[in-house]
Amino acid sequence: MEAPAAGLFLLLLLGTWAPAPGSAPSEAPPLINEDVKRTVDLSSHLAKVTAEVVLAHLGGGSTSRATSFLLALEPELEARLAHLGVQVKGEDEEENNLEVRETKIKGKSGRFFTVKLPVALDPGAKISVIVETVYTHVLHPYPTQITQSEKQFVVFEGNHYFYSPYPTKTQTMRVKLASRNVESYTKLGNPTRSEDLLDYGPFRDVPAYSQDTFKVHYENNSPFLTITSMTRVIEVSHWGNIAVEENVDLKHTGAVLKGPFSRYDYQRQPDSGISSIRSFKTILPAAAQDVYYRDEIGNVSTSHLLILDDSVEMEIRPRFPLFGGWKTHYIVGYNLPSYEYLYNLGDQYALKMRFVDHVFDEQVIDSLTVKIILPEGAKNIEIDSPYEISRAPDELHYTYLDTFGRPVIVAYKKNLVEQHIQDIVVHYTFNKVLMLQEPLLVVAAFYILFFTVIIYVRLDFSITKDPAAEARMKVACITEQVLTLVNKRIGLYRHFDETVNRYKQSRDISTLNSGKKNLETEHKALTSEIALLQSRLKTEGSDLCDRVSEMQKLDAQVKELVLKSAVEAERLVAGKLKKDTYIENEKLISGKRQELVTKIDHILDAL
């Protein structure tokens, strides 16, 4: 019954270690595949094989217990395995995934896996396990080229039997296809066909290593969408944000489009380009925000975003439909709050995020590169992954205000499917004091900038001196001093007005006399200084000295009115002047004084 190996197979071996199949019975417990029920799902562009296996320990005088069993793939098919998982039937799969490790068998080629049983199997005992395998790129379009109006047919080749080095008492196989339209299929054992299902068996007392080619040629218009290359960048910030960006290269790996593409027929006829891909849905985390979707041209506005309770659903519609052999490239990015994914205890941090996230249903990723950018200063970096990943040397990433660079973890893996959507944990240490580094750098940068500007504006970079410029600078300096003195003199008048008001309330003539004396003394000193500056302006040949002279004359009139106002207040307090008359006189004096002050202000503005 030997036949050429084709399709996808499992090799189930049982034993406490990894013995060679030709070992003596005393070296391994006598085990048998008592019942095997296989389901081969070919309804998408993946081949999903699920085998329910009842393992029995025959005993036969042996007292050894089986603590593990082996799974293996045929050497010709091992490269196409994307996922292998084993669980005990009837228990929670998430909590009952059995430990699987790759091993080698002496005298046998191919890949072998040791699966540790949760409880050692005693002689005469049985255990039921479920072995799930997923294979990629094993459904081959036939014909390899089709026109826009034709449907897509594919060929799958496999084994009718459960491939095992031990006898199998009974086994069945159910094949689930993508449609009822089947061109041909092998007829071993008179299989039954119902709609899109093929049922083979039961096959009884199947010898070890039995092979018989199973082949089916059927219609499959499901999206043969493959991510040929993907780069996922995760940038972690301790200021509350995690930025995620995915660069995706897509290709339709189904039957290649033959002939021209007609947009008119594609929109008019519902079945035109039935195997093409118009759009697909990407599931983002529920906390995703600031989502963007763009390609080489720019933002793609045909996408739609739907916010659900437990996720964010994004419909991605490329600029053109994808037919067989066609490619496209796009970028999706979003932000996440760090408190949902980043945990810490003191200086110890743990980042728990998915190594790969959902891109589309039944996704296939040929090559994935994940770059995790940690904060500057992160050290002692370790990664815990639920499956094997490869790591490249760490890199450094520089952005705003970085000094010695942020560490970048670079990990990659090939041939991924939806089962690889699992969390990885990145452990690292980070000194929280380093969070002050960037704010302090900003403060220092502004300080240096302002200090440099202050120094720069005070330096003279001219090669020769300019007499005119020096004269202008002297005049400007003198003018500044004049303005300061005038403002002080105006302040004297205001202070004296307050003294007059206190006198009218207290009727204490000594207060008024003291105020007059201070006014005369300080006013004389300020006027003298202004006169001195006026003479300096005249020496510099500036015409501003005439304006200063005019201002001095106006100030003398202001002083006269200020003193006159004090005299009127004395007469009012002494009873020599009626209140109504005082008020009228005060209004006249205030009006004239305001007029003079306005003129002085105009002169000051012109200086």
Number of C-alpha atoms within 10 A of each C-alpha: 8 9 10 9 18 19 20 25 24 24 19 23 26 29 23 21 18 19 17 15 16 9 9 9 11 11 14 20 24 23 24 21 25 20 20 24 18 23 18 21 19 22 18 18 27 20 23 20 22 22 23 20 23 18 23 21 24 17 16 12 10 16 13 19 19 23 18 21 20 24 22 23 22 20 13 14 18 17 14 17 19 21 18 16 17 23 23 19 16 10 11 10 14 8 8 14 15 18 15 20 12 12 15 16 17 10 8 12 13 15 18 25 22 24 24 20 20 14 11 15 22 18 20 13 15 17 15 17 20 21 20 18 20 22 25 22 17 21 22 17 23 17 12 15 17 21 18 23 17 15 17 25 23 23 19 20 19 19 21 25 26 29 25 24 18 20 19 26 16 17 24 19 24 20 18 21 22 18 16 15 14 17 12 11 16 16 13 12 12 10 15 12 13 9 11 16 16 17 17 21 18 16 17 14 13 19 16 14 16 19 22 19 18 18 18 18 21 24 20 27 22 17 24 26 25 22 24 19 17 22 18 24 20 22 18 22 16 14 10 12 17 22 19 19 19 21 18 21 18 19 20 23 22 31 25 19 21 15 10 8 14 12 11 9 14 17 11 9 11 9 14 19 27 20 24 25 20 16 18 16 17 17 18 21 17 14 15 18 16 9 15 16 21 17 16 10 7 10 13 18 13 12 18 13 16 10 15 10 7 11 14 19 17 20 17 22 18 20 14 13 17 24 28 27 14 16 18 17 16 20 20 19 20 18 19 19 17 17 13 14 16 21 14 14 8 10 12 15 18 19 22 18 17 15 24 23 18 17 21 18 15 16 20 24 24 18 16 20 21 20 22 22 24 26 21 24 17 20 15 9 14 13 16 13 14 11 10 9 13 10 14 11 8 14 14 13 15 13 9 6 13 14 13 11 16 20 21 22 22 18 19 18 16 16 20 22 21 19 14 17 14 15 16 18 19 19 20 19 18 20 13 12 8 13 15 9 14 14 12 12 14 12 11 12 12 12 12 12 11 12 11 11 11 11 9 11 9 8 8 9 9 7 6 7 10 10 9 9 10 11 14 14 12 15 21 14 11 17 21 12 14 22 16 12 17 20 11 15 21 15 12 18 17 13 13 20 17 13 18 26 14 14 21 17 9 11 16 12 14 10 14 21 15 12 20 16 11 13 19 12 11 14 18 13 14 16 17 12 15 23 17 13 19 23 15 16 21 15 10 15 12 14 11 18 21 13 16 24 15 14 20 18 12 18 21 13 15 23 18 13 19 19 18 15 19 23 14 18 24 19 14 17 19 10 10 11 14 11 14 9 12 16 14 11 15 18 13 13 17 16 12 15 19 13 13 18 18 12 15 22 13 11 15 17 9 9 17
